[in-house]
Amino acid sequence: MAMLKDRSSVPRYADVTEKKAVGATYTPKVLADFVAGQIRHIFDEFPVNRPLRVLDPAIGDGQLLISLLDGMTQGPELDIEVYGFETDQNALNAAHSRLTKKFPAVSAYLHQIDFLKFVLENFGVDNQGLLFASEVPDTYDLIIANPPYVRTQIMGSHQAQFISQQFGLSGRVDLYHAFILAILRVLKPKGIAGIIVSNRFISTRSGAPIRRALIERCTLRHIWDFGDSKLFNAAILPAVLLAESGNGHKYGQPNFTSIYETSQSPKATAAKAASPVEALSYTGFVEVEDGRRFFVQHGKLSTGGKAQNVWRIATKTTESWLATVNAHTWKRFGDVGKIRVGVKTCADKVFIRSDWHQMRKDERPELLRPLLTHHIARRFKAIESTTSRQILYPHEIVQGHTRAADLSLYPSSKAYLESHRTILESRQYLLKAGRAWYEIWVPQDPSAWDKTKLVFRDITEEPTFWIDQSGSVVNGDCYWMVSNSLEQTDILWLAAAVANSSFIERFYDICFHNKLYAGRRRFITQYVELFPLPNPDSDIGKTIIAAAKDVYASMPSPRTDKIMRELERMVWRAFGLPMEKVSG
């Protein structure tokens, strides 16, 4: 028996999930089969409820339910009821057709309605934005899900705020964050959920509420980080969560498995597997049929003692390694300086150009300043360019506060900005914040630009940190820091040496492992502020500082590479470790 319920007349949250280009990425069969198999394995530990209620809250083309039912309807027949929610009528029709054709004896109840709306209407929220804990009949024994991935900027601020308020979220909300919380709400006692999500929530600040909710509201059995395995035909790095209702944590620390592509060559022959999913049966280097090589790790989930902390995989090897690093750590980057992102104009074509010099001198804005961007990034010392970008920077410091510059004092700057006033005034969010129409959105602290700075790229395969003494403004594609004690700039030279080393790549991969495709890492505040520093007053600390300055002064020259190789060895030694080969 199958029923299709059309509730398209019910208002939806801005039809967010119908934005197929960003929200809906249907699950490939190999991953659907994997998640379904994990659910069935745990399900075998529990007594069977009749009828068994199974849910996919974002059913798409139905592949997840088909994979789950395939293994459950073999042998003694179960009394199964299948429920699905989907806003796309065409997808719902396809799922309905597939299910009824393959499993005619299964009762299927499919609804064209937003799952989040269903949860809010039937379960409600309390005044703290957390879902009620009372039992409601419409809950499910098994849930298998691949929620839509839709970032805040796609949803729009109004809808993002609504979802945040209803589900107790904060920061840069993604739609799948709310789906996870809603799924936990409708899971029966002793129920099991297998959820495919973006792995971003594991290691980003915006994912902290979800990490905390998962630890506090359910018993996680296993987390799989599929990293850059490219299981989806989209820019999604997936993870799989296997959760049991209730937060008894009777199994101890959840199991954690990760798989990432690597260019590193194994010392012994790598294991062979047909696919990244099959590679999970091994540990270490595994080569799949298409020639890619992966590194597979199995361990336990480590939260550093706080549920909302970045999640990482803990093994005996990594814990021993980190213990040695911690024993040789003097302070962290965040202890010696505040890390900031660069300026964000929200109108780069107006404010940032490389052709200002082509203007007539009497028309050229007076408020131009040199700009550091990722285009000139290089370790220790930026590349000198004859076509460097400059920024029209209409801010100044008055009595310790940043404010918009008085344009009447800068007639050429005023004339130029007036010629682009229509574009600049279209930034309504800036005007609503009580700001002047010609300001840049995030001006940062102009009083610090002239100080010695450590600047670094946001997204890069290898860490790229350099010292800037030019007084330049830092663009929003980079981050920067100055020393809290401005007379102690040697701290920045020490930080540059540590941050540019293969040691920090290894540290990053153990502690954060927020890798994108092609082995690229994200160097952002929440990670870099935790980078360790050896004691700058120790003999090796002083030697590292001197060598870092020598690298800077010698660039470019034949001796630079030699100094950098020695500096690399010293950084490893400063943390009590033998030098390792680290690659993607």
C-alpha positions, 0 to 999 in steps of 0.5 A: 500500500502506498499513499502520496499526500500533496500538501503543497498548499502549506507555506514553505520556508522560502522554497529553500529545498527546491534550489536544486543547484545548491540544496539537493544532491541525491545520494549515490547508491554505493553510499546509500548501501553503506549507510543502510548496512550500518543501520541494519547492523545496529538494528539487529541488536534491538527487538523488532517493533511491529509495525516498524516505522522507517523515515527519510525526511528528505526522500529525493529519488528514494535511493536511501529507503530502497537501500535500507529496505533491500536488506530488511525485507529478505527472510522473515517478512517484517511489518514495515511502514515507510514515511518520506517528506519532500518538497519537490513533487517530481522527485516525490513521484519518482520515489513513490514509483520506485518504492511501490514497484520494488516493495509492493507489500510495504506501506509507504506514506509520502508527503509533499511538505517540508520536514522541518515544518512538519516537526515544528507544527507537530512537536513545537519548540520551547521558549529557549528554542529547544525541541520539547522532550515529551513523547509524541506518537509520530516518531520513528524506529529507523531514520536514514537521511541525506538532508539538503545543504543550503548555506545562510546566504542562499536561504536569505537572512530572514529564513536563516534567522527563523530557522536559527530561532526555532532550533536554537542555532547561531552563527552561519547556519546551514539547513542540514543543522536544523535537520539533524536536530529535527531528526533527533527529535522524532527518533523513537527510544531505542531508535537508530539514525544514519545521517549523511551530512557535510563534514564542515560541522565537525571542524567549524565554529558554526557547527558547534551547536550541532556537535554539542546537541549530538553529544548531549541528545543521543548516543553516537555509535560511529562517525565516518569522515569521507573527506575528499573521496568524491562520492558525490558529483558536487563540492560536498565533503560528506560525513556519516553519523550513526546515532542511537536515541538517548544520551547514555553513552553506554558504549564509551567514546564513539568510533571515528573513521576518516579517509582522505586522498594522499599523494604520500607513498607508502613504505609497504604495498598499499591495500587494494579496494574497489572504492573509497567505501570498500577501503574503509575495511583497511587501515593505512594506505589503500589504492582504489580501482581508479588509481587514487590513493587514500589514507584510512584511519580508525580511532575514537572521537575526541572532543577535548573535554567539551561537546562543542569543541572541534571533533577529531580522530584520536588514536594511540599514535596521535595522542602520544604525538600531541602529548609530546607537542604540548610538553614543549609548548610555551604559548599558543598563537592566540595568546600572543596576538589577536588574529583578524580576517582582512577587510571586506568591502562588499564592493571590491570593483569600486574600492580595489583596483590595480590600475589607479596609476593610470588615472590623471594625478588630479583625479586619483583618490588621496585615500589609496593604500597598498593592499595585500592579497593572496596573489602576492602570498609567499612564505616569509616574504611576499612577492614584489609586484609592479601591478600591485593592487591598492584599496581606497580606504575611507577610514581613520582612527580618531581618539582610538575609534575607527570612523569614516573619513571626512570626505570634504578633506579629500576632494578626489576621493569624494568625487570618485566615490560619488561617481559610484554612489548608486552601487555603494548605496545599494548595500542596504545592510550597511545603511541600516547599520547606521554607517556612511554610504561610502564605508567599506563593510569590515574596515578592521583596525587602521591603527594596526596596519603600520605595525609589523604584521604576520599575514597568511592565506586563507585557503591553500595546500601548504601554509603560507605565512609572511611578515609585512612591514610595509604598512599595507592593508590586508584584504579579506582573502587573508588573515593577519595578526600583530603582537600584543606586545608591539615592541616584541616583534620577535614573537611574529618571526617565531610564529612565521617559522612554526606556521610555515613548517611541515610540523604545523601541517601535521599538527593541523591534520591531527587537530582540525583536518578541515581539508578541501579538495586537492589537499587544500587546508583552511587557515582561519582564526579558530585553527591558527589561534591554537597553533603552538609556540616554543619558548622564544627565550630558549636557545632553540627559540632564539636560533629559530627567530634568527633563522627566520629573519635570515630567510626573509633578508636573503630572499630571493637567493640560492642560500634561502632554500638551505636556511629554510631546510635547516629552519624546518628541522629546528622547528620539529626539534623545538617540539621534541619530535623527529622530522617527518615527511608530510604531504597531502 
